[in-house]
Amino acid sequence: MNELTMTLIHGFIVLLFGVFLSASFANIPLNKKNTLIMLLFSVLTGALQWVIQIFVSEPFLWKAYPLITHLPLILFIVFFFGKRPISAIVSTFTAYLLCQPAKWFGVLTYSLSDNKIAEFCARIAVLLAVFVVTLIFLSRSFSEIFEKDTKSVCIFAIVPTVYYVFDYSTVV
């Protein structure tokens, strides 16, 4: 398997991770209908990412990621599922924050192996583990917090929002 293929597979898994955790945090039931709708959203967003990565550039994709992935996801949660904007934003930023352990383990794996395929495998494995643990043990608590009054949600939102802004302004 080549590096481009692994990049695309990893990118789609990250997208699914973000979409489904954001939806779960926004208290969108993961029933059959909603799962199919979110899969369709993910496929369309993933296709857009693929087109940009192949025909423009990967660096541009990462710079534009908030506009082509996160903003549409927030709008999708607000307008399609009828959730409050603050809940959709904080759900998306929290899911983004939870992607970071996979990134860290990927960097560690690459630094130890000097192998991009091993890096992507580590990232995918950690991402799947974080997804399962978060969905089982944390998503219900997050969704309860994100349905509280705006002030309470904003207090909780400080960490994911600051991290999101910091990461995009310094790394990307």
C-alpha positions as MATLAB code, in Angstrom:
seq = 'MNELTMTLIHGFIVLLFGVFLSASFANIPLNKKNTLIMLLFSVLTGALQWVIQIFVSEPFLWKAYPLITHLPLILFIVFFFGKRPISAIVSTFTAYLLCQPAKWFGVLTYSLSDNKIAEFCARIAVLLAVFVVTLIFLSRSFSEIFEKDTKSVCIFAIVPTVYYVFDYSTVV';
ca = [
       0.000    0.000    0.000;
       1.465    3.371   -0.942;
       1.582    6.575    1.057;
      -1.148    8.348   -0.935;
      -3.569    5.461   -0.386;
      -2.834    5.457    3.357;
      -3.272    9.246    3.464;
      -6.703    8.944    1.846;
      -7.785    6.060    4.101;
      -6.567    7.894    7.198;
      -8.250   11.099    6.090;
     -11.600    9.379    5.631;
     -11.361    7.628    8.996;
     -10.563   10.974   10.655;
     -13.571   12.460    8.884;
     -15.870    9.662   10.091;
     -14.438   10.036   13.596;
     -15.193   13.760   13.621;
     -18.636   13.556   12.066;
     -19.916   10.738   14.267;
     -18.437   12.016   17.531;
     -19.642   15.557   16.821;
     -23.125   14.200   16.160;
     -23.020   12.069   19.273;
     -21.863   15.016   21.394;
     -24.688   17.121   19.916;
     -27.112   14.451   21.140;
     -28.039   13.196   17.692;
     -29.153    9.573   18.064;
     -26.994    7.151   16.108;
     -29.969    5.244   14.730;
     -30.045    3.707   11.247;
     -31.533    6.777    9.523;
     -29.128    9.272   11.122;
     -26.164    6.982   10.565;
     -26.964    6.759    6.847;
     -27.415   10.545    6.643;
     -24.085   11.142    8.394;
     -22.375    8.577    6.156;
     -23.703   10.397    3.090;
     -22.471   13.718    4.499;
     -19.075   12.090    5.166;
     -18.829   10.650    1.649;
     -19.657   14.018    0.070;
     -17.208   15.867    2.323;
     -14.571   13.186    1.768;
     -15.027   13.465   -2.004;
     -14.513   17.214   -1.796;
     -11.368   16.693    0.293;
     -10.082   14.110   -2.191;
     -10.651   16.434   -5.143;
      -8.830   19.267   -3.379;
      -5.957   17.018   -2.302;
      -5.474   15.503   -5.771;
      -6.122   18.547   -7.944;
      -4.977   21.442   -5.763;
      -2.595   20.308   -3.012;
      -2.492   18.630    0.364;
      -1.136   21.764    2.108;
      -4.088   23.754    0.761;
      -6.486   21.049    1.964;
      -5.172   21.357    5.532;
      -5.280   25.149    5.453;
      -8.852   25.117    4.152;
      -9.987   22.188    6.328;
     -11.999   24.336    8.756;
     -13.913   25.877    5.850;
     -14.489   22.713    3.825;
     -15.046   20.268    6.688;
     -15.695   21.821   10.092;
     -17.940   24.701    9.020;
     -20.163   22.471    6.848;
     -20.357   19.949    9.708;
     -21.422   22.656   12.154;
     -24.013   23.977    9.689;
     -25.212   20.429    9.001;
     -25.746   19.775   12.717;
     -27.532   23.104   13.176;
     -29.764   23.166   10.107;
     -30.385   19.489    9.370;
     -30.652   18.224   12.942;
     -31.915   21.455   14.531;
     -29.241   21.762   17.212;
     -28.105   25.055   18.764;
     -25.078   26.637   17.065;
     -23.079   26.687   20.332;
     -23.691   22.954   20.805;
     -22.682   22.173   17.218;
     -19.516   24.288   17.475;
     -18.402   22.854   20.806;
     -19.216   19.309   19.663;
     -17.058   19.766   16.571;
     -14.176   21.397   18.479;
     -14.279   18.667   21.145;
     -14.155   15.937   18.500;
     -11.207   17.786   16.920;
      -9.414   17.860   20.260;
      -9.955   14.114   20.652;
      -8.191   13.518   17.307;
      -4.934   14.703   18.822;
      -3.825   11.508   20.658;
      -3.817    9.704   17.305;
      -1.661   12.459   15.839;
       0.765   12.247   18.775;
       1.082    8.459   18.538;
       1.552    8.763   14.795;
       4.398   11.246   15.271;
       5.968    8.970   17.897;
       5.665    5.944   15.616;
       7.195    7.825   12.692;
      10.066    9.119   14.822;
      10.842    5.564   15.973;
      10.358    3.810   12.633;
      10.933    6.459    9.955;
       8.039    4.783    8.127;
       4.968    6.755    6.961;
       2.842    3.615    6.559;
       3.572    2.656   10.193;
       2.665    6.211   11.219;
      -0.719    5.985    9.498;
      -1.383    2.537   10.970;
      -0.650    3.859   14.475;
      -2.858    6.895   13.896;
      -5.745    4.764   12.661;
      -5.449    2.271   15.537;
      -5.396    5.010   18.189;
      -8.213    6.902   16.466;
     -10.423    3.811   16.491;
      -9.614    3.131   20.161;
     -10.366    6.728   21.167;
     -13.587    6.623   19.144;
     -14.881    3.463   20.838;
     -13.907    4.564   24.351;
     -15.341    8.051   23.854;
     -18.571    6.806   22.320;
     -19.134    4.264   25.089;
     -17.974    6.225   28.131;
     -18.004    9.964   27.385;
     -20.423   10.962   24.645;
     -23.538   10.848   26.831;
     -21.908   13.134   29.425;
     -20.709   15.543   26.735;
     -24.144   15.665   25.118;
     -25.735   16.453   28.488;
     -23.259   19.288   29.048;
     -23.747   20.656   25.521;
     -27.524   20.826   26.036;
     -27.224   22.995   29.141;
     -27.640   26.755   29.121;
     -25.312   28.736   26.863;
     -23.159   30.005   29.747;
     -22.435   26.469   30.975;
     -21.619   25.277   27.449;
     -19.285   28.257   26.933;
     -17.426   27.477   30.162;
     -16.869   23.888   29.015;
     -15.998   25.109   25.509;
     -12.964   27.100   26.603;
     -10.456   24.239   26.344;
     -11.545   22.746   22.991;
     -11.982   26.202   21.449;
      -8.624   27.547   22.625;
      -6.912   24.368   21.425;
      -8.654   24.525   18.052;
      -7.699   28.164   17.481;
      -4.152   27.601   18.785;
      -3.569   24.510   16.647;
      -4.846   26.080   13.446;
      -3.032   29.360   14.003;
       0.335   27.803   14.893;
       0.520   24.409   13.178;
      -1.618   24.695   10.086;
];
